[in-house]
Amino acid sequence: MALVRKRSTLKIWGDVIFAIFLREIKSQSTDKIGIVWSVVSPLIMIGGMTAMRTYLSGGKDVHGMPTLFFMVYGMFYVQLFIGTLVKASGAIIKNKPLYAFRQVQPISSIFAISGFELLVKLFVMIIIAIVCLFLKIDIYINDPISIIFNFLKVWLIAMSIGIVFGITYCFIPELKKVQILLTKPLFFISGIFFSLQDIPQQYWSYVNWNPLLHAIELTRYAAYPAYGEVGVSYFYLDCFTLLSVFFALACYHIGWKQAISR
């Protein structure tokens, strides 16, 4: 008599996420430069923007921090946020045929696709580090633990907002246009090209609501303490992360069944 093994709910969930993760890799590999381009494209943008900022600043440091790493941290975080948000928000509709299987739920596809985006961005950072070592550019990180946690917080915020958008897309597809309008200004209000210290203090309230700005500035400070921790706080970033995750999970719990049935 054949032995039937029962899998726990957590094991089934993990297997489903892994299967969707592999499916995402396969879908990215349908053309010759699919996965390669997902890595090369951020590198090109980071390189171009860094070269522009270095030229405009005359090669000088930005508040005690090399211009190269000043730009890399800013560009990397914004790309991580936008990439994860776009992938997470489209995950539910993209994998809708899979929900015919009882074991597959929308949250699994969101985690799998967001996780793929996270790994791509990690690979981009590894390539940047290798290039810096090859060019003999010193990499200095004073507090790597804080940088890792800031990185994960940005990813969680992006995925949480993506879950909310993904649920609402099933009811109102036109909201994709709203998402595009909301994400485009992030390149200008998240401190990629400037430091919060460059803005007069009376205007900080206009940009200080942005958690991405807090994450970027705190990461720069964690890497180079001479940069300074001015106008930003871990408390705000942590609270925003927790509230985003709670709100996203609440929205998902309330509306996922109605969303996939439409």
WOGITA-V500272 format. One record per residue. N is the residue number from 1. RES is the residue in three letters. PSI is psi in radians with two decimals (NA if undefined). BURIAL is b if it has 9 or more other ideal C-beta (glycine too) atoms within 8 Angstrom, else e. Layout:
BEGIN
((N	RES	PSI	BURIAL) (N	RES	PSI	BURIAL))
END
This chain:
BEGIN
((1	MET	2.29	e) (2	ALA	2.45	e) (3	LEU	2.14	e) (4	VAL	2.10	e) (5	ARG	2.28	e) (6	LYS	2.27	e) (7	ARG	2.50	e) (8	SER	2.82	e) (9	THR	-0.69	e) (10	LEU	-0.69	e) (11	LYS	-0.73	e) (12	ILE	-0.76	b) (13	TRP	-0.75	b) (14	GLY	-0.71	e) (15	ASP	-0.68	b) (16	VAL	-0.79	b) (17	ILE	-0.75	b) (18	PHE	-0.70	b) (19	ALA	-0.74	e) (20	ILE	-0.62	b) (21	PHE	-0.81	b) (22	LEU	-0.64	e) (23	ARG	-0.67	b) (24	GLU	-0.72	b) (25	ILE	-0.75	b) (26	LYS	-0.70	e) (27	SER	-0.54	e) (28	GLN	-0.29	b) (29	SER	0.24	e) (30	THR	-0.54	e) (31	ASP	2.99	e) (32	LYS	-0.50	e) (33	ILE	0.45	e) (34	GLY	-1.18	b) (35	ILE	-0.67	b) (36	VAL	-0.74	e) (37	TRP	-0.57	e) (38	SER	-0.38	b) (39	VAL	-0.73	b) (40	VAL	-0.67	b) (41	SER	-0.87	e) (42	PRO	-0.62	b) (43	LEU	-0.72	b) (44	ILE	-0.78	e) (45	MET	-0.77	b) (46	ILE	-0.77	b) (47	GLY	-0.76	e) (48	GLY	-0.81	e) (49	MET	-0.63	b) (50	THR	-0.74	b) (51	ALA	-0.69	e) (52	MET	-0.80	e) (53	ARG	-0.65	b) (54	THR	-0.70	b) (55	TYR	-0.77	e) (56	LEU	-0.56	e) (57	SER	-0.02	b) (58	GLY	0.39	e) (59	GLY	0.11	e) (60	LYS	2.73	e) (61	ASP	2.73	e) (62	VAL	1.80	b) (63	HIS	0.79	b) (64	GLY	0.19	e) (65	MET	2.34	b) (66	PRO	2.42	e) (67	THR	-0.64	b) (68	LEU	-0.91	b) (69	PHE	-0.48	b) (70	PHE	-0.80	b) (71	MET	-0.68	b) (72	VAL	-0.82	b) (73	TYR	-0.74	b) (74	GLY	-0.88	b) (75	MET	-0.72	b) (76	PHE	-0.78	b) (77	TYR	-0.73	b) (78	VAL	-0.71	b) (79	GLN	-0.70	b) (80	LEU	-0.79	b) (81	PHE	-0.90	b) (82	ILE	-0.76	b) (83	GLY	-0.78	b) (84	THR	-0.72	b) (85	LEU	-0.82	b) (86	VAL	-0.78	b) (87	LYS	-0.74	b) (88	ALA	-0.70	b) (89	SER	-0.46	b) (90	GLY	-0.04	b) (91	ALA	-0.67	b) (92	ILE	-0.86	b) (93	ILE	-0.66	b) (94	LYS	-0.68	e) (95	ASN	0.39	b) (96	LYS	-0.65	e) (97	PRO	-0.45	e) (98	LEU	-0.32	b) (99	TYR	-0.05	b) (100	ALA	-0.41	e) (101	PHE	2.29	e) (102	ARG	-0.58	e) (103	GLN	-0.34	e) (104	VAL	2.17	b) (105	GLN	2.73	e) (106	PRO	-0.62	b) (107	ILE	-0.53	b) (108	SER	-0.76	b) (109	SER	-0.61	b) (110	ILE	-0.81	b) (111	PHE	-0.74	b) (112	ALA	-0.84	b) (113	ILE	-0.68	b) (114	SER	-0.66	b) (115	GLY	-0.65	b) (116	PHE	-0.75	b) (117	GLU	-0.67	b) (118	LEU	-0.78	b) (119	LEU	-0.64	e) (120	VAL	-0.79	b) (121	LYS	-0.60	b) (122	LEU	-0.70	e) (123	PHE	-0.65	b) (124	VAL	-0.76	b) (125	MET	-0.65	b) (126	ILE	-0.72	e) (127	ILE	-0.72	b) (128	ILE	-0.74	b) (129	ALA	-0.72	b) (130	ILE	-0.73	e) (131	VAL	-0.73	e) (132	CYS	-0.72	b) (133	LEU	-0.69	b) (134	PHE	-0.66	e) (135	LEU	0.08	e) (136	LYS	0.70	e) (137	ILE	2.11	e) (138	ASP	2.30	e) (139	ILE	2.06	e) (140	TYR	2.18	e) (141	ILE	1.98	e) (142	ASN	-0.69	e) (143	ASP	1.39	e) (144	PRO	-0.53	e) (145	ILE	-0.77	e) (146	SER	-0.67	b) (147	ILE	-0.74	b) (148	ILE	-0.77	e) (149	PHE	-0.69	e) (150	ASN	-0.70	b) (151	PHE	-0.81	b) (152	LEU	-0.60	e) (153	LYS	-0.76	b) (154	VAL	-0.73	b) (155	TRP	-0.74	b) (156	LEU	-0.71	b) (157	ILE	-0.79	b) (158	ALA	-0.76	b) (159	MET	-0.67	b) (160	SER	-0.81	b) (161	ILE	-0.64	b) (162	GLY	-0.66	b) (163	ILE	-0.78	b) (164	VAL	-0.82	b) (165	PHE	-0.72	b) (166	GLY	-0.70	b) (167	ILE	-0.79	b) (168	THR	-0.49	b) (169	TYR	-0.61	b) (170	CYS	-0.46	b) (171	PHE	-0.68	b) (172	ILE	1.52	e) (173	PRO	-0.45	e) (174	GLU	-0.22	e) (175	LEU	-0.21	b) (176	LYS	-0.59	b) (177	LYS	-0.62	e) (178	VAL	-0.70	e) (179	GLN	-0.75	b) (180	ILE	-0.73	e) (181	LEU	-0.58	e) (182	LEU	-0.57	e) (183	THR	-0.50	b) (184	LYS	-0.76	e) (185	PRO	-0.19	e) (186	LEU	-0.53	b) (187	PHE	-0.38	e) (188	PHE	-0.35	e) (189	ILE	0.13	e) (190	SER	0.16	b) (191	GLY	0.50	b) (192	ILE	-0.89	b) (193	PHE	-0.23	e) (194	PHE	2.84	e) (195	SER	2.65	b) (196	LEU	-0.47	b) (197	GLN	-0.28	e) (198	ASP	-0.20	e) (199	ILE	2.37	b) (200	PRO	2.47	e) (201	GLN	-0.53	e) (202	GLN	-0.23	e) (203	TYR	0.03	e) (204	TRP	-0.58	b) (205	SER	-0.37	e) (206	TYR	-0.38	e) (207	VAL	-0.22	b) (208	ASN	-0.20	b) (209	TRP	-0.28	e) (210	ASN	1.96	b) (211	PRO	-0.47	b) (212	LEU	-0.69	b) (213	LEU	-0.74	b) (214	HIS	-0.80	b) (215	ALA	-0.76	b) (216	ILE	-0.82	b) (217	GLU	-0.67	b) (218	LEU	-0.58	b) (219	THR	-0.71	b) (220	ARG	-0.69	b) (221	TYR	-0.67	b) (222	ALA	-0.56	b) (223	ALA	-0.77	b) (224	TYR	1.69	b) (225	PRO	-0.46	e) (226	ALA	-0.34	e) (227	TYR	-0.63	b) (228	GLY	2.56	e) (229	GLU	1.51	e) (230	VAL	2.17	e) (231	GLY	0.04	e) (232	VAL	2.83	b) (233	SER	2.53	e) (234	TYR	-0.56	e) (235	PHE	-0.80	e) (236	TYR	-0.77	b) (237	LEU	-0.74	b) (238	ASP	-0.78	b) (239	CYS	-0.74	e) (240	PHE	-0.69	b) (241	THR	-0.84	b) (242	LEU	-0.76	e) (243	LEU	-0.67	e) (244	SER	-0.81	b) (245	VAL	-0.77	b) (246	PHE	-0.81	e) (247	PHE	-0.72	b) (248	ALA	-0.78	b) (249	LEU	-0.61	b) (250	ALA	-0.79	e) (251	CYS	-0.71	b) (252	TYR	-0.79	b) (253	HIS	-0.65	e) (254	ILE	-0.69	e) (255	GLY	0.03	b) (256	TRP	-0.62	b) (257	LYS	-0.73	e) (258	GLN	-0.58	b) (259	ALA	-0.80	b) (260	ILE	-0.22	b) (261	SER	-0.09	e) (262	ARG	NA	e))
END
